[in-house]
Amino acid sequence: MSDPSMSTTTPPTSTGRPQLGASLLQDGWISQEQLDLSLREAKRTRVMLGQTLISLGFITEKVLAHYLAEGTQTGMVDLAATFIPPEILDLVPYDLASQFQVLPIGKRGQVLDLAMADPLNIMAVDTIENKTGLNVHTQTAPAQELSEAIEGHYAHTESIKQLLDELSTKGFSDLGEDASQEAPLIRLCNQLIAAGIQARVTDIHIEPDEQYLRVRMRIDGILTQELLISKPLQAPITARIKLMANLNLTEKRTPQDGRISFNLGSRRIDLRVSTLPTNFGESIVLRILDKGALKLEFRALGFSKNDQTRMQALIQRPHGIILVTGPTGSGKTTTLYTALRHVNAKEKSVFTLEDPIEYQMPMIRQTQVNPDIDMTFAAGLRALLRQDPDVILVGEIRDQETADLAMRAALTGHLVFSTLHTNDALGAIPRLIDMGIEPFLLASALTAVVGQRLVRCICPGCKVERKDAKQVLAELKVDLPTDIPLKLWTGSGCRTCGNSGYSGRAGIYEIIKITDQLHTPIVHGPDLTAIRAIIHKEGMPTMFQDGILKALNGVTTLEEVLRVAGG
């Protein structure tokens, strides 16, 4: 059945059928305006309707996969939880799996279970059946997850150590920077980045030493040494990374910043690249900005039910300023993006000022700060206020002018989100006053301050209950709530978590809502002792207390809470 709103020349696809759009519309995933735009774009670009909806930011890969599975009655498969024996992978060559975006996941007699992004791709099914001599039974998987699983399971490229051996054998190390264009070196740099992405790292450090080049990766906030590379390969590797990031290869005396757009299967990941001259060469750090791994839900970030409710209420306020505080790398930007995602951008005018823009967000106008052309946060905020905004995100308050403009915007009917570098939420108040903000202005404009840190989560694959909970409490000198059962967990270490016992991270938070009772100690001080007493009286838990609750609920360990938040 063809879609009457599509041209007859549009290729028939499973996602171009009218029931997809109608189902999404009926279930409230999209509006009629979004569907009409997507149909026009699908017709213009000759791209499937489902993929068009995804590219426009109206739905996610998982939503599309759910409706495809439902419409074709094929069922969904969780590839992350699926073990695929090597003999099953051998049934379908990598080139066919990559070409048709399919993955063999099991075999029952003469039936091959095949995960597909498009279960109605008859050509793919026929090709695989002819190749294997088996009957194919299809299951649906999100396209992005499927592409990543294909790359990870087949591991068709050489290992990094094999590539290093090849480079040394062929003598590319003697070519200096010229080797940056040689195929093995290109594969080596690509493999380093791909390995980092698949291992969920946030940063890749390429660090020159006197005798060798060291590669370290930050996983769940902890740097681990991954690789030592011969010194002669330093120049070509450095040149290759700089070439990928469109940096000046000849400039080695000053720091440079750039970006890399890296494709892992059908998945595109952005990397922010920073170079810094050191005594042994240029140090390079690649920050991985994986939008696909970003889950903009308060629950996924680690907010408790009470904190989720409080954040939702704060976001619905018509005006005021909400600050997120914490050190670099504590997840402040992700929290801000999550807050923006819960703003009704269909009915409100939403703008951001960022340095840099880390993730593109649909229906939100995002502006890059550029001090080199006097496009500072303050200058951008002044211009932005003439664009009739309702909600404004200012990436960071760095100076008095930006702080003053943000406060006055909050007082004139705008909802403002921003970040501040302080040790805890309470520290934002004296910090802003030190910047030159009048206390009476601060008390009137400030709605809430969110303090946060990131703790490592216990690996679910090797999570076990501790039998020595009381002894641990005594050694760590921690007082726990008496109304919660005393249970502590730890990770024993497994292959999934690299024997660390931890996998992934979650936030611990404290939310200070600026109530009427806090106005007096802010205006006539700030009196932090009085403010802290009022916060305690009103039952606002501290970051440390939130961490303790997460430890008792088996999210993390007490040791991790103490490491990150102290006592």
C-alpha positions as CSV (number, residue, x, y, z in Angstrom):
1,M,0.0,0.0,0.0
2,S,1.6,3.3,-1.0
3,D,1.5,6.6,0.8
4,P,-0.8,8.9,-1.1
5,S,1.1,11.9,0.1
6,M,4.3,10.6,-1.5
7,S,5.4,10.7,-5.1
8,T,4.8,7.5,-7.1
9,T,8.6,7.7,-7.9
10,T,9.5,7.3,-4.2
11,P,10.9,3.9,-3.5
12,P,8.5,1.7,-1.5
13,T,9.9,1.2,2.0
14,S,8.7,-0.2,5.3
15,T,8.9,3.2,6.9
16,G,7.2,5.1,4.1
17,R,3.8,3.5,4.8
18,P,1.1,5.7,6.0
19,Q,0.4,3.5,9.0
20,L,3.7,4.5,10.6
21,G,2.9,8.2,10.5
22,A,-0.7,7.7,11.5
23,S,0.4,5.4,14.4
24,L,3.0,7.9,15.7
25,L,0.5,10.7,15.4
26,Q,-2.2,8.8,17.1
27,D,0.1,7.8,20.0
28,G,1.2,11.4,20.5
29,W,4.9,11.0,19.4
30,I,4.5,13.6,16.7
31,S,2.2,16.5,15.8
32,Q,0.3,16.8,12.5
33,E,2.7,19.7,11.5
34,Q,5.7,17.5,12.2
35,L,4.2,14.7,10.1
36,D,3.4,17.0,7.2
37,L,6.9,18.4,7.2
38,S,8.5,14.9,7.4
39,L,6.4,13.7,4.5
40,R,7.5,16.6,2.4
41,E,11.1,16.1,3.3
42,A,10.9,12.4,2.6
43,K,9.5,13.1,-0.8
44,R,12.1,15.8,-1.6
45,T,15.1,13.7,-0.4
46,R,13.8,10.3,-1.4
47,V,14.6,9.1,2.1
48,M,12.4,6.8,4.2
49,L,9.8,8.5,6.3
50,G,11.1,6.9,9.5
51,Q,14.7,8.0,8.9
52,T,13.4,11.5,8.0
53,L,11.5,11.7,11.3
54,I,14.7,10.7,13.1
55,S,16.9,13.2,11.2
56,L,14.5,16.0,12.0
57,G,14.7,15.0,15.7
58,F,11.0,14.2,16.0
59,I,11.5,10.5,17.1
60,T,14.4,8.3,18.2
61,E,15.8,5.1,16.6
62,K,14.2,3.0,19.4
63,V,10.8,4.5,18.8
64,L,11.0,3.7,15.1
65,A,12.2,0.1,15.8
66,H,9.3,-0.4,18.2
67,Y,6.8,0.5,15.6
68,L,8.5,-1.5,12.9
69,A,8.6,-4.5,15.1
70,E,4.9,-4.0,15.9
71,G,3.9,-3.5,12.3
72,T,5.8,-6.5,11.0
73,Q,5.1,-8.7,14.1
74,T,8.8,-9.6,14.2
75,G,9.6,-8.7,17.8
76,M,12.4,-6.5,19.2
77,V,15.8,-7.9,20.1
78,D,18.2,-6.4,22.8
79,L,21.5,-6.7,21.0
80,A,23.5,-5.5,24.1
81,A,22.2,-8.5,26.1
82,T,22.6,-11.0,23.2
83,F,25.6,-13.4,23.1
84,I,26.4,-14.5,19.6
85,P,28.7,-17.5,19.2
86,P,31.5,-17.2,16.5
87,E,30.1,-20.0,14.5
88,I,26.8,-18.1,14.1
89,L,28.7,-15.0,12.9
90,D,30.6,-17.1,10.4
91,L,27.3,-17.9,8.6
92,V,27.0,-14.4,7.3
93,P,30.2,-12.7,6.0
94,Y,31.0,-9.2,7.3
95,D,30.5,-7.6,3.9
96,L,26.9,-8.8,3.6
97,A,26.2,-7.9,7.2
98,S,27.5,-4.4,6.7
99,Q,25.9,-4.0,3.3
100,F,22.4,-5.0,4.4
101,Q,22.7,-4.0,8.1
102,V,21.8,-7.4,9.4
103,L,23.3,-9.5,12.2
104,P,22.9,-13.3,12.7
105,I,22.0,-13.8,16.3
106,G,21.1,-17.5,16.5
107,K,20.2,-20.8,14.7
108,R,17.4,-23.3,15.4
109,G,17.7,-26.2,13.1
110,Q,17.4,-24.8,9.6
111,V,16.2,-21.4,10.8
112,L,18.6,-18.5,11.1
113,D,17.5,-15.7,13.5
114,L,18.5,-12.4,11.9
115,A,18.4,-8.9,13.5
116,M,17.5,-6.2,11.0
117,A,16.9,-2.5,11.0
118,D,14.3,-2.9,8.2
119,P,12.6,-6.3,8.6
120,L,10.8,-5.8,5.3
121,N,14.0,-5.7,3.2
122,I,13.1,-8.7,1.0
123,M,16.4,-8.4,-1.0
124,A,18.4,-8.7,2.2
125,V,16.5,-11.8,3.4
126,D,16.7,-13.5,0.0
127,T,20.4,-12.8,-0.3
128,I,21.1,-14.2,3.2
129,E,18.9,-17.3,2.6
130,N,20.7,-18.0,-0.7
131,K,24.1,-17.6,1.0
132,T,23.4,-19.7,4.1
133,G,20.9,-22.2,2.7
134,L,18.8,-21.5,5.8
135,N,15.3,-20.0,6.3
136,V,15.6,-16.6,7.8
137,H,13.5,-15.5,10.8
138,T,13.7,-11.7,11.2
139,Q,13.8,-9.7,14.4
140,T,13.9,-5.9,14.6
141,A,16.7,-3.8,16.2
142,P,17.3,0.0,16.3
143,A,19.5,0.9,13.3
144,Q,22.2,2.6,15.3
145,E,22.5,-0.2,17.9
146,L,22.6,-2.7,15.0
147,S,25.4,-0.9,13.2
148,E,27.4,-0.6,16.3
149,A,26.9,-4.3,17.1
150,I,28.0,-5.4,13.6
151,E,31.2,-3.5,14.0
152,G,31.8,-4.8,17.5
153,H,31.0,-8.4,16.9
154,Y,32.8,-8.9,13.6
155,A,35.9,-7.0,14.6
156,H,36.9,-7.1,11.0
157,T,39.8,-4.6,11.2
158,E,43.2,-5.5,12.6
159,S,44.0,-5.0,16.2
160,I,45.9,-1.9,17.3
161,K,48.9,-4.0,18.2
162,Q,48.9,-5.6,14.7
163,L,48.8,-2.2,13.1
164,L,51.7,-1.0,15.2
165,D,53.7,-4.1,14.2
166,E,52.8,-3.4,10.5
167,L,53.9,0.3,10.8
168,S,57.2,-0.7,12.4
169,T,57.9,-3.5,9.9
170,K,57.2,-1.2,6.9
171,G,59.4,1.6,8.3
172,F,56.7,4.2,8.3
173,S,58.1,5.5,11.6
174,D,61.1,6.9,9.6
175,L,58.9,9.1,7.4
176,G,57.9,11.5,10.2
177,E,54.8,13.6,9.5
178,D,54.6,12.3,5.9
179,A,53.4,9.0,7.2
180,S,50.1,10.6,8.3
181,Q,48.7,9.8,4.9
182,E,49.8,6.1,4.9
183,A,46.9,3.6,5.1
184,P,48.1,1.7,8.2
185,L,48.5,4.9,10.1
186,I,45.1,6.1,9.1
187,R,43.6,2.7,10.3
188,L,45.6,3.0,13.5
189,C,44.2,6.4,14.4
190,N,40.7,5.3,13.4
191,Q,41.0,2.2,15.5
192,L,42.1,4.1,18.6
193,I,39.1,6.4,18.3
194,A,36.7,3.4,17.6
195,A,38.1,1.5,20.5
196,G,37.5,4.5,22.8
197,I,33.9,4.9,21.6
198,Q,33.1,1.2,22.0
199,A,34.6,1.2,25.5
200,R,32.4,4.2,26.5
201,V,35.3,6.5,27.2
202,T,34.8,10.2,27.5
203,D,38.4,11.3,26.7
204,I,41.4,9.9,24.8
205,H,44.7,11.3,26.0
206,I,47.7,11.1,23.6
207,E,50.6,12.1,25.8
208,P,54.3,12.4,24.6
209,D,57.0,11.3,26.9
210,E,60.8,11.3,26.5
211,Q,61.1,7.7,25.3
212,Y,57.6,6.8,24.0
213,L,54.0,8.0,23.3
214,R,51.4,7.1,25.9
215,V,47.7,6.6,25.2
216,R,45.3,6.8,28.1
217,M,41.5,6.7,28.2
218,R,39.1,8.1,30.8
219,I,36.5,5.5,31.6
220,D,33.8,6.4,34.1
221,G,35.9,9.3,35.3
222,I,39.1,7.3,35.8
223,L,42.1,7.5,33.5
224,T,43.6,4.1,32.6
225,Q,46.7,3.4,30.6
226,E,45.9,1.6,27.4
227,L,48.9,1.7,25.2
228,L,52.6,2.6,24.9
229,I,53.7,3.5,21.3
230,S,57.3,3.8,20.0
231,K,58.6,7.4,20.0
232,P,59.2,7.5,16.2
233,L,55.5,7.2,15.6
234,Q,54.7,10.3,17.6
235,A,55.1,12.8,14.7
236,P,52.9,10.9,12.2
237,I,50.2,10.1,14.8
238,T,50.1,13.8,15.9
239,A,50.0,15.0,12.3
240,R,47.2,12.5,11.4
241,I,45.0,13.6,14.4
242,K,45.6,17.3,13.5
243,L,44.8,16.6,9.9
244,M,41.5,15.0,10.9
245,A,40.6,18.0,13.1
246,N,41.5,20.5,10.3
247,L,44.3,22.0,12.5
248,N,47.5,23.7,11.3
249,L,50.1,21.0,10.9
250,T,53.1,23.4,10.9
251,E,52.1,25.2,14.1
252,K,53.5,23.4,17.0
253,R,54.3,26.2,19.5
254,T,50.7,27.3,20.4
255,P,47.6,25.4,21.5
256,Q,45.0,24.6,18.9
257,D,41.3,23.5,19.1
258,G,39.4,21.6,16.4
259,R,36.6,19.0,15.9
260,I,36.5,15.6,14.2
261,S,33.3,14.1,12.8
262,F,33.9,10.3,13.1
263,N,31.7,7.6,11.5
264,L,31.3,4.3,13.3
265,G,29.1,2.3,11.0
266,S,26.1,4.4,10.3
267,R,26.6,6.3,13.6
268,R,28.3,9.7,13.6
269,I,30.2,10.8,16.6
270,D,31.7,14.3,17.1
271,L,35.1,14.7,18.9
272,R,36.5,17.9,20.3
273,V,40.3,18.0,19.8
274,S,42.7,20.1,21.9
275,T,46.5,20.3,21.4
276,L,49.0,21.7,23.9
277,P,52.8,22.1,23.4
278,T,54.9,20.3,26.0
279,N,58.6,19.7,26.5
280,F,58.4,16.3,24.6
281,G,55.9,17.3,21.9
282,E,52.3,18.1,21.5
283,S,49.9,16.6,24.0
284,I,46.5,15.8,22.4
285,V,43.1,15.2,24.1
286,L,40.1,14.0,22.2
287,R,36.8,14.6,24.0
288,I,34.1,12.1,22.7
289,L,30.7,13.7,22.3
290,D,28.5,10.7,21.6
291,K,25.0,12.0,21.1
292,G,23.7,8.5,20.6
293,A,24.8,7.5,24.2
294,L,23.2,10.6,25.7
295,K,20.0,9.9,27.6
296,L,18.3,13.2,28.3
297,E,16.1,11.9,31.1
298,F,16.4,12.9,34.7
299,R,15.9,9.3,35.8
300,A,18.8,8.1,33.5
301,L,21.1,10.8,34.9
302,G,20.5,9.5,38.5
303,F,17.9,11.9,39.9
304,S,15.8,10.4,42.6
305,K,12.0,10.5,42.3
306,N,11.7,13.5,44.6
307,D,14.5,15.4,42.8
308,Q,12.8,14.6,39.4
309,T,9.6,16.1,40.7
310,R,11.4,19.2,42.0
311,M,13.3,19.7,38.8
312,Q,10.1,19.3,36.7
313,A,8.4,22.0,38.9
314,L,11.3,24.4,38.5
315,I,11.4,24.0,34.8
316,Q,7.7,24.9,34.5
317,R,8.3,28.2,36.2
318,P,7.8,31.2,33.8
319,H,10.9,33.1,35.0
320,G,13.9,33.0,37.2
321,I,17.4,31.6,37.0
322,I,18.4,28.0,37.7
323,L,22.1,27.4,38.2
324,V,23.9,24.0,37.9
325,T,27.2,23.9,39.8
326,G,30.1,21.5,40.0
327,P,33.7,21.0,38.7
328,T,34.6,20.4,35.1
329,G,33.4,17.0,33.9
330,S,30.7,16.6,36.5
331,G,27.9,16.5,33.9
332,K,26.5,20.0,34.2
333,T,26.0,20.4,30.5
334,T,24.0,17.1,30.3
335,T,21.8,18.3,33.1
336,L,21.1,21.5,31.3
337,Y,20.3,19.8,28.0
338,T,18.0,17.4,29.9
339,A,16.2,20.4,31.4
340,L,15.8,22.0,28.0
341,R,14.4,18.8,26.6
342,H,11.6,19.0,29.1
343,V,10.8,22.6,28.1
344,N,7.8,22.8,25.7
345,A,9.8,24.1,22.7
346,K,6.7,24.0,20.6
347,E,5.0,26.8,22.6
348,K,8.1,28.6,23.8
349,S,11.0,30.4,22.1
350,V,14.2,28.7,23.3
351,F,17.8,29.9,22.7
352,T,21.2,28.8,23.9
353,L,24.6,30.4,24.1
354,E,27.3,27.7,24.3
355,D,31.1,27.3,24.1
356,P,31.2,25.0,22.3
357,I,27.8,23.6,21.0
358,E,28.2,20.0,22.1
359,Y,24.9,18.5,20.9
360,Q,22.4,19.7,18.4
361,M,18.9,19.9,19.8
362,P,15.7,20.0,17.7
363,M,13.5,23.1,17.8
364,I,16.1,25.1,19.8
365,R,18.2,27.8,18.3
366,Q,21.8,27.4,19.5
367,T,24.6,30.0,19.1
368,Q,28.3,29.4,19.4
369,V,30.3,31.8,21.5
370,N,33.4,33.2,19.8
371,P,35.5,35.6,21.8
372,D,37.9,36.2,18.8
373,I,35.2,38.2,17.1
374,D,33.8,39.7,20.4
375,M,31.0,37.2,20.4
376,T,31.2,36.7,24.2
377,F,28.5,35.3,26.5
378,A,27.7,38.9,27.5
379,A,27.5,40.2,23.9
380,G,25.5,37.2,22.8
381,L,23.1,37.5,25.7
382,R,22.5,41.2,24.9
383,A,21.7,40.3,21.3
384,L,19.7,37.2,22.2
385,L,17.3,39.3,24.5
386,R,16.2,41.1,21.3
387,Q,15.1,37.8,19.8
388,D,11.9,37.5,21.9
389,P,13.1,34.5,24.0
390,D,11.1,32.7,26.7
391,V,13.9,30.3,27.8
392,I,17.6,31.0,27.6
393,L,20.5,28.7,28.3
394,V,23.8,30.5,29.0
395,G,26.6,27.9,28.9
396,E,28.6,29.4,31.7
397,I,28.6,32.5,33.9
398,R,32.2,33.6,33.8
399,D,32.2,37.3,34.6
400,Q,30.2,40.1,36.2
401,E,28.6,41.4,33.0
402,T,27.2,38.0,32.0
403,A,26.0,37.4,35.5
404,D,24.3,40.8,35.7
405,L,22.6,40.3,32.3
406,A,21.4,36.8,33.3
407,M,20.0,38.1,36.6
408,R,18.1,41.0,34.9
409,A,16.8,38.7,32.2
410,A,15.4,36.4,34.9
411,L,13.7,39.4,36.5
412,T,12.1,40.6,33.3
413,G,10.1,37.4,32.6
414,H,12.7,35.0,31.2
415,L,13.6,31.5,32.4
416,V,17.4,31.3,32.4
417,F,19.6,28.2,32.8
418,S,23.3,28.4,33.4
419,T,26.4,26.8,35.1
420,L,28.9,28.0,37.6
421,H,32.1,26.4,38.9
422,T,31.7,26.0,42.6
423,N,32.3,23.1,45.0
424,D,28.6,22.8,46.0
425,A,25.3,24.4,45.4
426,L,25.5,26.7,48.4
427,G,28.8,28.1,47.1
428,A,27.0,29.7,44.2
429,I,25.6,32.5,46.4
430,P,28.9,34.0,47.7
431,R,30.5,33.4,44.3
432,L,27.9,35.5,42.5
433,I,28.1,38.2,45.1
434,D,31.9,38.2,44.8
435,M,31.4,38.8,41.0
436,G,29.6,42.0,41.8
437,I,25.9,40.9,41.8
438,E,23.9,42.9,44.4
439,P,22.5,40.6,47.1
440,F,19.0,42.0,46.8
441,L,19.1,41.3,43.0
442,L,20.4,37.8,43.5
443,A,17.7,36.9,46.1
444,S,15.0,38.1,43.7
445,A,16.3,36.5,40.5
446,L,17.7,33.2,41.7
447,T,15.1,30.3,41.7
448,A,17.3,27.3,42.5
449,V,20.8,26.0,42.5
450,V,21.7,22.4,41.6
451,G,25.0,21.0,42.8
452,Q,26.2,17.7,41.3
453,R,29.0,15.1,41.0
454,L,29.3,11.9,39.1
455,V,29.9,8.6,40.8
456,R,30.7,5.2,39.2
457,C,27.9,2.7,39.2
458,I,28.4,-0.9,40.4
459,C,28.6,-3.2,37.3
460,P,25.3,-5.1,37.1
461,G,27.2,-8.2,35.7
462,C,29.2,-8.8,38.8
463,K,27.2,-7.0,41.5
464,V,27.1,-8.8,44.9
465,E,25.9,-7.9,48.3
466,R,28.6,-7.2,50.9
467,K,28.6,-9.4,54.0
468,D,30.7,-7.0,56.0
469,A,28.5,-3.9,55.8
470,K,28.8,-3.1,59.5
471,Q,32.6,-3.4,59.3
472,V,32.7,-1.1,56.3
473,L,30.6,1.5,58.1
474,A,32.9,1.4,61.1
475,E,36.1,1.7,58.9
476,L,34.7,4.6,56.8
477,K,33.0,6.3,59.8
478,V,29.8,6.9,58.0
479,D,26.4,7.4,59.7
480,L,23.5,6.0,57.7
481,P,19.8,6.7,57.9
482,T,18.0,4.5,60.4
483,D,14.8,4.1,58.4
484,I,16.5,2.3,55.5
485,P,17.7,-1.4,55.7
486,L,21.5,-1.7,56.0
487,K,22.5,-3.3,52.7
488,L,25.7,-2.5,50.7
489,W,26.8,-3.9,47.4
490,T,30.1,-4.1,45.5
491,G,31.3,-5.3,42.1
492,S,33.5,-8.4,42.2
493,G,35.0,-7.7,38.8
494,C,34.2,-9.3,35.4
495,R,35.0,-9.1,31.8
496,T,32.3,-6.6,31.0
497,C,33.7,-4.0,33.4
498,G,37.4,-4.8,32.9
499,N,37.5,-6.3,36.4
500,S,37.0,-2.8,37.9
501,G,33.6,-3.6,39.5
502,Y,32.2,-0.4,38.0
503,S,30.3,0.3,34.8
504,G,28.8,3.6,33.8
505,R,28.2,6.7,36.0
506,A,25.3,8.4,37.7
507,G,24.9,11.7,39.3
508,I,24.5,12.6,43.0
509,Y,22.7,15.9,43.5
510,E,21.6,18.6,45.9
511,I,18.9,21.0,44.9
512,I,18.6,24.3,46.9
513,K,15.3,26.0,46.1
514,I,15.5,29.7,47.0
515,T,12.4,30.2,49.2
516,D,11.2,33.3,50.9
517,Q,12.9,32.2,54.1
518,L,16.3,32.4,52.4
519,H,15.9,36.0,51.2
520,T,16.9,37.7,54.4
521,P,20.2,35.7,55.0
522,I,21.1,36.3,51.4
523,V,20.4,40.0,51.3
524,H,22.0,40.7,54.7
525,G,25.0,38.5,54.3
526,P,25.3,36.2,52.8
527,D,25.0,34.3,56.1
528,L,25.9,30.8,55.0
529,T,25.4,29.3,58.4
530,A,21.8,30.6,58.6
531,I,21.2,29.5,55.0
532,R,22.4,26.0,55.7
533,A,20.2,25.8,58.8
534,I,17.1,26.8,56.8
535,I,18.0,24.3,54.1
536,H,18.3,21.5,56.7
537,K,15.1,22.6,58.4
538,E,13.2,22.5,55.0
539,G,14.5,19.0,54.3
540,M,16.7,19.7,51.3
541,P,19.1,16.7,51.2
542,T,22.8,17.4,50.6
543,M,24.8,15.8,47.8
544,F,26.6,13.5,50.3
545,Q,23.2,12.3,51.6
546,D,22.0,11.7,48.1
547,G,25.1,9.6,47.5
548,I,24.5,7.6,50.7
549,L,21.0,6.8,49.6
550,K,22.3,5.6,46.2
551,A,24.8,3.4,48.0
552,L,22.1,1.8,50.1
553,N,20.0,1.3,47.0
554,G,22.8,-0.6,45.3
555,V,23.6,2.1,42.6
556,T,27.2,2.7,43.8
557,T,29.5,2.0,46.7
558,L,30.2,4.0,49.9
559,E,33.8,4.2,49.0
560,E,32.9,5.9,45.7
561,V,30.6,8.4,47.4
562,L,33.3,9.3,49.8
563,R,35.9,9.7,47.0
564,V,33.7,12.0,45.0
565,A,31.6,13.9,47.7
566,G,33.6,13.5,50.9
567,G,31.8,13.8,54.2
